[in-house]
Amino acid sequence: MIKLRSFGKIATLLALTVFSASAANAGDMEKQAGFGIVKSSGNLADTLSDLENAIINQGLVIDYKGKVGEMLARTGDAVGSKSPYSDAVYMQFCSAKHTHAVVAADPRNVAVCPYVVFAYEMADGSGVMLGYRRPVGAEGAASAEALAGVDSLLEAIITEAADGL
């Protein structure tokens, strides 16, 4: 039988392990002006499921799933190009809280919505990546602060999905 004191130590150890894994993966996030991206440890199907769950865990609703990988495969011959992906999917959604904040800062920030996250698997077998389109909006301190909130939300979603939590 596990004593209560031992159970508390085990629970604390498990929480620290999960937190450490999240922090380590979040540190691997590559951020550029247009996107943030990180490698997933899972296969594409599991990563897409984890991504969908991470969005839902934030209380958000996915409006649309785009199958860009299928489109590239279907149209490659017509345009003389070959897709680098075995598959690629994006999901779009919005957050009422964050969108209200960005449009209150500047009405032109409506361009930020919908938010876009994506996952793809490379055709060369080099792995699965997932990421998000970073929000870019109107200039100014109020916009920058509101857009930073959207960026943090999207990074949290991607980090959760990458960790498979």
C-alpha positions in Angstrom: 0.0 0.0 0.0 1.3 3.4 -0.9 1.5 5.8 2.0 -0.1 9.3 1.5 3.3 11.0 1.9 4.8 8.7 -0.8 1.9 9.3 -3.1 2.4 13.1 -2.8 6.1 12.7 -3.8 5.2 10.5 -6.7 2.6 13.0 -7.9 5.1 15.8 -7.6 7.7 13.9 -9.5 5.2 13.1 -12.3 4.2 16.7 -12.6 7.8 17.8 -12.8 8.5 15.2 -15.4 5.6 16.4 -17.6 6.6 20.1 -17.0 10.2 19.4 -17.9 9.2 17.6 -21.1 6.9 20.5 -22.1 9.6 23.0 -21.4 12.2 21.1 -23.3 10.0 20.8 -26.4 8.9 24.4 -26.2 12.6 25.4 -26.2 12.9 23.6 -29.6 10.2 25.9 -31.2 11.7 27.7 -34.2 10.1 31.1 -34.6 10.4 33.2 -37.7 8.4 36.3 -38.7 5.7 34.3 -40.4 5.5 31.0 -38.4 6.5 29.0 -35.4 7.4 25.4 -36.0 8.5 22.3 -34.0 9.2 18.7 -34.7 6.7 16.2 -33.4 7.7 12.9 -31.8 4.6 11.1 -33.1 3.4 10.0 -36.5 1.2 12.4 -38.6 -2.2 10.8 -37.6 -1.4 11.0 -33.9 0.0 14.5 -34.2 -3.1 15.7 -36.0 -5.3 14.2 -33.3 -3.1 15.8 -30.6 -3.3 19.1 -32.4 -7.1 18.9 -32.7 -7.3 18.1 -29.0 -5.0 20.9 -28.0 -7.3 23.4 -29.8 -10.4 21.9 -28.1 -8.6 21.9 -24.7 -8.4 25.7 -25.1 -12.2 25.8 -25.5 -12.0 26.6 -29.2 -13.8 25.2 -32.2 -12.1 24.2 -35.4 -13.8 26.0 -38.3 -12.0 24.2 -41.2 -9.4 21.6 -41.9 -7.5 22.0 -45.2 -5.9 19.1 -46.9 -3.1 20.9 -48.6 -1.0 17.7 -48.9 -3.8 16.1 -51.0 -4.2 19.2 -53.1 -0.4 19.3 -53.9 -0.4 15.6 -54.8 -3.4 16.0 -57.0 -2.1 19.0 -58.9 1.6 18.3 -59.0 1.7 16.9 -62.6 -0.4 19.9 -63.9 2.1 22.4 -62.6 5.2 20.4 -63.1 6.0 20.1 -59.4 6.3 17.3 -56.8 5.1 17.8 -53.2 7.8 17.6 -50.5 5.1 16.1 -48.2 3.6 12.7 -47.8 0.7 14.6 -46.3 0.0 18.1 -44.9 -3.0 19.5 -43.1 -3.9 22.8 -41.7 -6.7 23.8 -39.3 -8.2 27.2 -38.8 -10.2 28.6 -35.9 -10.6 31.8 -33.9 -10.7 32.8 -30.2 -13.4 35.3 -29.3 -11.4 36.6 -26.4 -8.2 37.2 -28.3 -9.9 38.5 -31.5 -11.9 41.0 -29.5 -8.6 42.2 -27.9 -6.8 42.5 -31.3 -9.7 44.4 -33.0 -10.2 46.6 -30.0 -6.5 47.6 -30.4 -7.0 48.3 -34.1 -9.9 47.3 -36.3 -7.5 46.4 -39.1 -6.3 43.5 -37.0 -9.4 41.5 -38.2 -6.8 40.2 -40.7 -5.4 38.0 -38.0 -8.5 35.9 -37.8 -8.8 33.0 -38.5 -5.7 31.6 -36.8 -3.9 28.8 -38.6 -2.0 25.7 -37.3 -0.6 23.0 -39.4 1.1 19.6 -39.4 3.0 17.8 -42.2 5.0 14.7 -42.8 8.0 14.9 -45.1 8.0 12.5 -48.1 11.7 11.8 -47.5 10.8 10.2 -44.1 12.6 13.0 -42.1 9.7 13.4 -39.7 6.5 15.2 -38.8 6.5 18.9 -38.1 3.8 21.1 -36.7 3.4 24.8 -36.3 1.3 27.9 -36.6 1.1 31.0 -38.6 2.3 33.9 -36.4 -0.2 36.8 -36.2 0.9 40.0 -38.0 -1.3 43.0 -37.6 -1.4 46.8 -37.3 1.5 48.7 -35.8 1.3 50.2 -32.3 1.8 49.2 -28.7 -1.8 48.1 -28.2 -1.8 45.9 -31.2 1.6 44.4 -30.3 0.3 43.5 -26.9 -2.9 42.0 -28.2 -1.0 40.1 -31.0 1.4 38.7 -28.4 -1.6 37.2 -26.7 -2.6 35.4 -29.9 1.0 34.3 -30.5 1.2 32.8 -26.9 -2.1 31.0 -27.4 -0.9 29.4 -30.7 2.5 28.5 -29.3 0.8 26.8 -26.3 -1.5 24.8 -28.6 1.5 23.7 -30.7 3.6 22.9 -27.7 0.8 20.8 -26.2 0.3 18.9 -29.4 4.0 18.3 -29.9 4.3 16.9 -26.4 1.3 14.6 -27.1 -0.4 15.7 -23.8 
